[in-house]
């Protein structure tokens, strides 16, 4: 029995792949989903050719978008490739087409920008990477600086490592809290970071500004894509 009170004999998860995704955005949740009883986890892409992540790791799709079965959970990771993904008609069309049948529409990190570009976060509270909070707001969402944000059937995770937290929240939603706790214990997920710099709220101000400045050109290019998406969505 899931946290929503609905019994699930089995469920399908469709995880969207696109070039230059951040692999931990994908593989953190994948690890949890794959351990969740009754889960069928499918990696989906435009073709069956391997998709290279941000740092070159090749990930092999299980199905194309066109041939994907009915999906209970839609999931989108983030990464440097979200800019092109936000203007990829096949990706956006797939998400928009499958949203009505999905019980959950989800993302981690800047994957929420892709959901926003598909028009699927308008009026929803959502998380994203801290550098892209302002961009998420421009796509009609209400940005929330939390590890995992649930608003109705939209469940979104913050930056990169929040993907494991997101996965455990989803496991609890789908199979109950005890199942999620078992998965967490088996994964020995007991974070104890060596430095207190994992959030702009805990890191030194100079460090935050240095990282922000270094990412400035990337963020400006992403902002241009968001502006075009706003025009397309009539925002």
N, C-alpha and C positions, 0 to 999 in steps of 0.2 A: 504494500500500500504506500503510495507516494505521499509527500507532505501535503499535497493538495487533497488527499483523501480518495484519490482515484486508483483503482487496482490496475497494474500493468503486467501482462503476461510477458511482454517483450516490447522493445522500442527500438527505433532506428535513429541514428544520428548521422547527419550529413555535414561533413567538415569541408569547407570550401578551400581549394588551393589556388594560388596565383603566384606568378614569379616574384621573387624577392620578398616573400613573407618571412616573418621572424619565426624560426622553427619552434622556439620554446612557447610562443603563443599557441601553437598548434599541439605540440607534443606533451606539454604539461596537462592540458585537458584530455588529450587522447589517452594518456596513461590511466587517468581516473575513469573515463568512460569505458575503456576496454576491460577494466576490472569490475565494472558494475554489472550485477546479474541481469541477464535478459537483454543486454545491449548488443545491437548490430551497428558497428561503427564503420562508416564508409567515407573514404577520401574522394572528393569530387573535383573534377577539373574539366576544361574545355575539350581535352583529348586524353588519351591514356599514356601520353609521353611523360617521362619523369619531369617534375617541377622542381627547379632549384630555388632553395631558400636564400635568404639574405647573405649568408656566408658560404653558399655553395653546396650545402647538403641536398642531395637529390631525393625527392619523395615521390613514390609511385602511386598514382591514383588507382582507386578500385573501380571507378565508374566515371563516365562522362556526365555532364549536366543533363544532356538530352536523355540519357538512359537510366538516370537515377530513379529508384523506386519511391514510393510514398515515404515521407520523412516526418518523424515526430519532433525532431530537434534540428533546427538549422543553426549552423555555427560558422562564424567568420573570424579568422585571426587577423592580426595587424602586421605592420612592418613597412619597410621602405616602399614596397610595391603597392601600397594602398592608393597612391595617386593614380596610376594607370587603372587599378581595379575600380576606382570610383567613376571611371568613364568608360568602363568595359561593358558594352551593351549586353553581352552574353551573361556576364556575372550579375549585373543589375536586374536583367530580365528574369534570370533563374530565381533570384531571391524574391522578387515581386510576385512571380508566378506561384512559388511554393509557400509563401507566407500564409495564405489562408488555410492550408491543410496542416501546418505545423502547430504543435501544441506549445512549443517554445521557440523563440527567435533570439539568438544569443551571439555574443562576441567576446573577444578579449583584446585589450589594448586598443590600437587604432582601427581594429576591425569594426568598431562601432561607427567610424566615419563611413565605411562602406554601407553599413545598414542605413545610415542617415542619407547617403546619396541615393539609395534605393527608395527613399521615402518611408522607411519603416520605423523611424524613431520620433516622428513628429508628435509632440505632446507627451513623450515618455521621459522619465528620469533615466539616466544612463551614465556609465563610467567610460573612461578612456585613459590613455597615457597623459600624465600631467602636462606635458608640453602642448597637447592638442585640445585642452578643455575649451578654449575659446572657439575653436573651429567646430567642435561638436555642437555648441550652442547655436552656431550659425545655420545648422542643418535642422533646426526645429526641435532638438532635444533639450532637456534640462540637465546640464552637466552636474555630476555629483562626484566629489573627490572621496571615494570609498573603494575598498578592495573589490567588493562585489555589490552590485545594485540590482535589486529586483523590483520591477514595476509591472504588475499584471503578468503577462507571459513573456515579457522582455527581461532577460537576465544577462547583464554585461559585467565584464571584469576590467579592472584597471590595467596598469602597465605590466607587460611581460610575465613576471613571476606570479602575478595575481591569477594567472591561468590555473594554477593548482588549487587555489582557494575557490575559484569559480567552479572547477570540476567537482570539488567536494560538495559545494552547495547544490550543484545539479544532481549529484548522486543521492543526496538527502531528499531532494525534490522528487526524484524518480523512484527511489527505492526505500526511503526512510532514513532517519538519522543513524540508526544502528549500523546499517549497511555502509553508510559514509564513514562512520568511525572505524569500522573494520578496514576499509580501504586506506584510510589515513594511517592506521597503525602498520599495516603491511608495507606501505610506502615509507614508513618511518619519517613522516612529514612532521618535523618538530623544529621549525626554523630558529636558528640562533646566529644571525649574521655577525661577522667579525667587526663590522663597522656600522655606526649609526647614520649612514648616509644614503639609505635606500628610499628616501622620500624628500621632496622639496621642503617639507615641514620639519624634518629632523636634520637634514644636511646643513653644513655651513652656508651662509648667504653667498659668500664669494664663490663657492663651488657650484651652487645652483646657477648663479649668473654666468659663470664660465661655460657650463654645459649649455645653458640657454643660448649664449652667443655663438657657440660652435655649431649649434643646430639651426641657427637663424636662417641661412639660405634654404635649407631643406623645408623648414616650416613655411617660408614665404611661398615656395613653389606649391606646397600643399594647400596653402590658403588660396592660391589662384584657382586650383581645381575646385575647392569648396565654393568659391564665388560663382564659378560656372554651374556647379550643381544647384546652387540656390536659384539661379536664373531658370534652369530647367524645371525645377520643382515649384516655381512660382512663389518663392519665399521672399 
